[in-house]
Amino acid sequence: MFFQPLYAGQTFGLGQISPLTALKLTDFVHEKSGYDKLDETDAPEVYHAIMDPDVSLAYMAAAIRKAIDDYRDIAGLDITKNPGITATLYNIGDSHEHAEELRNKIRRAGRTIWPRENYYGWLVNDKMSELQDLVDPDSGEEKGKQRASLAKE
């Protein structure tokens, strides 16, 4: 099988994870989930990890965790309160590099500068209540009751 883990732009699976990203996250995923560590010499296993939805979810979660940690540790920002920023950083990748760039901008400006959402992040924030309903079914039921009550008035 042809395998080029450093080839830019090649992403696969549910989380659109590149082989290089999976290899970078393999230690963290192994530590947290118990999945075997990936090896760059075993292309089928790398592709399996990013194509199998059950396994790739661990890599997706690790990428999000890494972005949150990078922005906290490097740029001194807590991005956990803004799902759109977190989604943007997942979408663009390279959180370490982007956090360093933002840290340098903050130092030059002498004030806090927040990362900006891309369209993907904006969409997540714009649809947050609908997404929340999917994750927390009780919140959806409550909103449904509120809508029904308002409609009766």
Steps between C-alpha positions, in 0.01 A plus 500: 500500500629846410538706815606861517430625856657839438296573188318825572125523457413132512232448763272203547206367694232650716735749663695580183824408677828485312738210554758747634253638755414148612868417542557820701208416732564128538676520839218706651231276350681190626530648849135605523320228304729201506508470121829368369756761404525561129823441311585688183626174348155338532289693249192273520477552876534880466224509240284268708532734799382802303236320290330293773248736666533330838877550504511834322279655768789460743727685257241773448466547875879504538533770233241715679669442837837592348361826359349592838826416680718682243302821526501482880868410536648705215270799449356513854139483381213280613307422181268246663216750539477559124416185302535696175864578572565140599328382180704746292824376650402139433412596145825683419733268694856580611381638834852521642619722214186718511522538879862615467402754234220631721730518804741714297217729385384536861852591613537760223157650570538494878141383540289188465411409145258216440518267203225559246252245377503385143173411327500155659538649848240767432256231388560300819428806716202601285347153531609444861150466643410238239825316561441517875157344450666207324748451783260572785155368407346641819583855393316436171190371680497805724531736204223310322272547802588871510422538127168315542407719796576818306300377202192454719514859622 
